[in-house]
Amino acid sequence: MDISGKVTNILPLQSGEGKNGTWKKQEFVIETQAQFPKKVCLSLWGDKIDQAKLADNDMVTVSFDLESREYNGRWYTEAKAWKVAKSSEGTTGGPPPDYITDFIPESAETGDDLPF
């Protein structure tokens, strides 16, 4: 799955020791640029943290997988990012895409397809 938005918060780096050795995890929050914006918390693991080089206000597209696990009768879901691509717009933002007009044929916008 993919999601795009602006990085609004980078949470503290977490690390520890597991059965497979040392691990590190970085969570971050993005806000979508839709008509009704949503905030989504995603996580990066291991070397992907250094590769992403995230900063507040970065415009990004994140490819991620959802994963759930059960612990003591409760289920926990995590959105694990496996690819983070920064937008060519940089941190300037810009207006969100106009999704409605993206699907209207050019002739409909100009009125050329009217029968009279």
Helices and strands as residue ranges (DSSP letters): E 2-10, E 14-18, E 21-31, E 39-45, H 48-52, E 59-71, E 74-86, H 99-102, H 106-110
